[in-house]
């Protein structure tokens, strides 16, 4: 889940001053490590907004960032805004069911991260931090989880069960502690009714304690993750692992399983699972546009490889 992504700006000769005429040559010359799932394109099933604006921007080449005036393709990965040739109104906006914090490793190249995709497409719900400048999470660990495939990680469907052990002050030793929560005194009531009220109180307390409000993602290569995951500010957080998805990322980390996703893939697949497993709602493509840029680059790379005779 923690594989760094390579975004469109790098692929389209971001650092080359010779401009758009070199784009195709650059794409064809890339040495790409193709994951097993590359030829099987699940991205074709996405319900995406029109990508015509990206097609036009690709043809016109690099453009200026409206904030820092840097020359970029599609968007500025430092200012988190589209370039002048990509009007903001033509970029889809995705509303998320919870807040997302992305912790980016300081040694990672900004232009190689798909974390910016999330910020561009869900600006109201996504915040990107550059390590070590991250928030303190301890006081709110009862409503926060961290995506990380560690030995104690749990699946998305088990989030509620495990988060119910957390409170604002610490962790419950066992479920019996819930029965100690105060509830309204009442007049004489039948045993069955008393038991019903108690169960409702316990259920209410658990509901409050298991309401996930924020999810944290680490944006780095696997080899650089240890520095961040061992930070004391992240200790004690519930860890979630995504085990059933395979990456479509075109620069897969050598020697790592194909279940190691790029950052934007991890965010997308978590939200799909969360929508179905936790919110208990049918998924109808609500978060598909999070892959708006990623899917476009996937197709661009696939076509470039095909033209270069690599497939």
N, C-alpha and C positions, 0 to 999 in steps of 0.2 A: 504493500500500500504506500510505501514511502519513497518510491522511485521518483527522482526528479524528471520533469518533462522537458522536452525541447520544443519551444514554441515557434510560431510562424516567422517571427522577426529574424531569428537566427537562420532559419532554413532559407529565407529569401535574401541571403547575403547581407545581413544586417550590418556587418562591420566593413563591407566592401564599398569603397567610395565610387565605384564605377557605375553604380546605379542599376536600374531594372533590367537592362539588356543582359546582365549576367545571371539573372535569376534561374533560368532553365539550366544553364551550364552548372551553376552551383548545386542545384537539386540533383542533377544526374551524377555529380561527382562525389556525393556524400557516401561515406562508408557506413551503411546502416546494418545494424544487427536485427534481423527480422524475427519477432516472436512467432511461435507456432500458430497463433490465432490471426496473423496478419491477413492471410488470404481469405479467411472467413470473416466477412465484414458485418458485425452486428449493428454498426452505426447506420446502416441503410434503413433500419426499422425505426429510427428516431423521428419524432414529430418536431421538425425544426422550422424556425422562421426562414424566410427567403434569404439565401446567401448571395443574392445578386450584388449586394453592396461590396462584398468581399471579392467577387469576380472582377468588378470594375476597378477596385483598388489594386488588385494584382496586375491588371493590364497597365494601369497608369504609373505603377512603381511606388517608390518610397515617397513619403510626404512628411510634413512638419508636425510635430507635437504642438498643439495649441497653447501649452503651458511653458515648456522648456525650449521649444523650437528645434529639438533634436530630430534628425532624419530617421524615420521609422517606417516599418511596413505594418499596416493595419492598426496598430495601437502602440502607445508608449508604455514600456514595461517598467518605467521608473515613476511616472506620474499616474499610471492606471487610468488613462483616458484614450479614446480612439484618436487617430490622426485626422488631419483636416479633410482627407478624401473619404473618410468613413463617418458620416453624420451620426451623432449619438442617437437621434430619433430612429435610425434604421437598424440599431442594434437592439435585440430583444432584452427585456428585463425579467429576471426570475425572482419571485418572492419565495423565500425559504421558510420552513416551519420552525426553525430555530437559528440562533446565531452561530457563526463559524469564525474561529480564530485559526489563522495559519501562521505557524512559526517557521520562518525561513532561516536556513543555515547561512551564516555570514560569508562563507567562502563560495557559495553557489553563484553562478553568473545570473544576473537578473534576466537576461535575454533567453535563458534556457528553461525558465520555469513556467508551468501552466497554472500556477497558483494565481497569476494575474488574471486568467480567464474568469475565475470565480469572482474576483473583485469587480471586473468589468461588467459581468452579467448579473450579479446580485450585489450591487454596491451598498445597499442599505443593511445587508445582513452579514457581510464578510469584512474582516479586518486582518491585515497582514502585518506581522511583526518580524523584525530582523533580530535574531538572537544575538546577544543576551538580553535585549530589551523586550521583556515579556511581562504580562500582568502577574499579580499574585492571585492564585486560584484557591488557596486553602479554605477560605471562609465560605466558598460557594461550591465545594466539591460534591455536595449532595445534588447538584443540578448540572454538573459538567462531566463529560467523558472525553477520553483521548483515543484516537485511532492509532493503535500500535499492536503489531503481532507478537506480543510477549508471552511468556509461559503462563501468566495469569489472565490472559485476555479472554473475553467472553464474546458470544455471538450477538448480533443486533437484537434478535428476538428475546434475549435474556437480560437486556438492559434494565427493564423495570424491576425484575426480581433482585438484581444485584444492587441497584441504586437505592432500593428501599432500606438498605442497611446504613445509609449515610444520613447524618443530620448536620445542622449548621455547626454543632459543637464537636462532632466526631463520628464514630462508627458504632452502631448498635452491636452489642455482643451477641444477641440472639433475638429472634422475633418476639420473644416474650416481653421485651422491653416496650413494645407497642402498647401493651395492655396497661402500662403505667401512665400513659398520656391522660391528662385530665379531660373529663367530659361533664356536661351539665348534670347537676343533681336533680333528681326527679322524685315525685311522690311515689307512693307504693305502686309497683307495677308487677305484672305477672312475670315469672321467670323467663318465659319464652320471649316476651317483649324486651326484658332487660338484656337478654343475650343478643337480641336483634340490634338494640341500640348500641351495645358494645361493639358488635361486629361492624356496624356502620361507622362508628367512631374510628376504629382501627383502620377500616378501609379508607376513610377520608384522610387520616394521617399518612397512610402509605401513599395515597395518591399525591398528596402534597410533596412527599419526600422523593417521589420517583419521576417528577416532572422534569425531563431533560430540557434544558434551556440553551445549552451551548456545547458544541463539539469542537475538539482541537485536532488539527492535522499538522504533521511535521513535514516540511518541504525540503528534502535533501536526498542525497544518495544514501543507500543503505550504510555504507562505510562511515558516513559522517553523522549518522543518527545518534550514536552512543553519547556524544557530548551533550546533546539536547535532552534525551530521554532520562539521563541520570541527574538532571538539574533538580535541586531540592524543591523548587516551586511546582514541579509536575508530579512529585511523589504523592501517593495516596489516591490518585485519580483512578476512576474505573477505566480499564483499557478494553477497547473493542477491536476485534479482528474481522476483516472481510476475507472469507475463505473460498467463496464459490465463484468469484469472477475472474476472468482472464483478460490480461491487458491487450490493447490494440496499439500500444505505443510503439513508434517506429524506431526508437533507440533504447531497446531493452537492455537492462544491466546484465552483462555476461555472467553466466553461472548462477543467476537467480531464477526462481520459479516464475512461470508466466502469470502467477496470481499476484505478483508484485506490481501494483498499479501506479500509473502516473498520478500526480496530485489531483488533477481535475477529475480523472476517472474515479479515484477513491471517494471524492466528495459526492459525485453523481450517484455512484452505486450505493453508498451509505444512505443517501436520502431516499432512494427508491426502496431500499429494504426498510428503512425507518417508516416510510409512508404506509407500507403494507403490514409490517410486523408490529409496530407500536401504535400508529394512528388507526390501524385496522380499516384502512380505506383502499378502494381499488385504485391502482395506479393507471393514470390516463395521460401520461406524458408531461406531467406538470413541471418536471425538472430537466426535460430533454435539452432545452436550450442552453443548459450549462456546458454542453458539448458543441456549441455553435462554432467556435473557433477550432476546437480540437478535431471535429469531424471534417471540417474544410481542409485542414492541414493533412489529415489522414488521406483524403482523396488526392490531394495535390502530390503528396509523396508517392502514393501508389501509382499514379499516372506517370510521374517522373521515372520511377523504377522500370515501369513497363516500356517507356520510350527508350530507356537506356539498355533494354534487353536483359534486365536482371531478373525478370520473372519468366 
